[in-house]
Amino acid sequence: MIPAQTVREIIDAARIEEVVEEFVSLRKRGINRIGLCPFHNEKTPSFNVNPTRNIFKCFGCGKGGDAITFLMEHENFTYPEALRWLARKYNIEIQEVEQSPEQRAEQQLADSLYIVNDFALEHFQTQLFDTDEGKSVALAYFKQRGIREDTIRSFGLGYAPNLPDLLLQRAKVVGHSPELLRKVGLSSQDGNRDFFRGRVMFPIHNLSGKVAAFAGRTMSSDKKVPKYINSPETEIYVKNKTLYGAFQSKKAIRQKDECILVEGYTDVISLHQAGIENVVASSGTSLTEGQLQLIKRNTNNLKILYDGDPAGVKAALRGLDLALEQDLNVKIVLLPEGEDPDSFVQQIGSEAFGEYISKEAKDFILFKTQLLLEETQGDPIRKAGLIKDIMGSIALIPDPIKRGLYLKECSSLMDVSEQVLYEETNKLINVALRKKADREARQPGAATDMPGRADDRPDIPEQEMVKPVRENVAKGSSEIREWDIIRLLIQFGGQELTDENMTVAELILSDIEESLTAFDNPLYGQIAAECHALLTEGKTLAPAYFLEHESKAIRTLAIDILAESDRWQYSPNWEDMKDLPLQSQPKPEMNFSADSHKALNMFKLQKLNKILEINKERIKMADHSGDLEELVRLQKVHIKLQEVVREISRRTGTIVLR
Ligand code: ZN
């Protein structure tokens, strides 16, 4: 283990530009460096490295973070691996904390289990290729399934003949302990027989390509024999953190920026053989968080291929909310009835298959909405249940902009006002946040760095991923106004406003004190409240506070905002370009005073407009129910609200048509 102090030393020594340049060629632009993004395919560089802030950010795919994040993402390193790499680069000596005897024993056991698995892998391959039974039974089976020999070899497929203890016998000859074979699940629990007999064998690799387990498909036609059996869970095989094919597919997944999920081993193999290599299989179980995180290490885009009837698909959809929570973009592809990916690709060929799945891919939430809507058929109670169900899914999406887009789409699909859906989701989000806060409060030390546990990065950034900010700005939703406030707090919070004799944060927070709980975006609300608390304690805000925040969401947001602002900064020779009409204007980063006032007014306008909208709905309802008294009261409120809106609009020079 690496001592915490050394971890700090390594992190302080790491220069983002030096680390990135080991893998990507960069050129200078202003104080930044730019290059072609290694995480997605592009022809014009949008990959930015900012030496001042020591972060990178891609404005194409959104990836961003520090040197450690870069190594973890680019090299598939674990946190300790990234630290060791950096330590070597910067000649920092790691005085490893002495492993405890238990830890050492655990490590040694894992090493020996891998060795035994490697031995078994070779054994199964020999049985497949070099024995008469292997050739006539297993090789013939693979060939009949259309699997070529090069594919068989690259996936390490093999054969376990139908003999009681062939593997055990051979292991004894070369000196492998029977106890280890039992521990890794290659023999029966009593250690007398081979676990896999009369089966074609599929090795299951971990992400670094080591064989962690096996799956075996029976060659028997006896219906009582289970078709597939798997190695049991062991020290080196945790089922819910494993995806079949993840090792073979990770490069293609990253290049295509998409992961295709299928059900079976042969689906993965067959698609690979057809040249579609960004495929993994969940092996039947519904997706777990650990598996989704594995996917997220390489892409945010998940395409799930389903074969089966609508009822089966509906059941499968229930398991997908976890994927939304991980901020994955999930698409669903239904295969024609009676086809699985394996049969279908063999039937129509890889090109037509690729066309089919990109044409037929449907967004998960919209797909689910349509599927469930068909069932409700004008039954209002069932429809109410459906709305709750769908909003429950949408509420899980961490990205507010994406959420907003879904609400818009679903509003028209379900014929329910966007406002109602909006409030419904926000309620759900707030409930979830409260639950989460409770959970964290009940786990002492959960949110803090624990000394001595340097091998686990606190809050691992599987993906420091937020939509490019520029995209957000074009949307004009309430969250943009809120985002603008948060941007100013993060970027300029501690800066003094010369005319006002206070800081940007003081100006903003004193002005919207009463609105602090009215943020639509819970994260922004949390940040604003936190800033307020800091000011109350007499502290000053600085960008570093957010960049080093213990919450991943806040770190990510800060990286995004700061990287974005640096991106649009003026080039160093800007001052020399005397003829530029802009020349008399202050640089945008110096203009935070005007910026702050404008953002504040826009924020307030937005909040007022929202109240106006709600009021309008109420007027409609009062009108509908014939409640005249209420109607008159609401109309008076409406006029008052409009006056205030007009006043603020006049001040900001914004024309608001309402
Ligand atoms: Zn990129």
Residues whose N, C-alpha, C, O or C-beta is under 5 A from the ligand:
A	BS01	ZN	C37 F39 H40 C58 G60 C61 G62
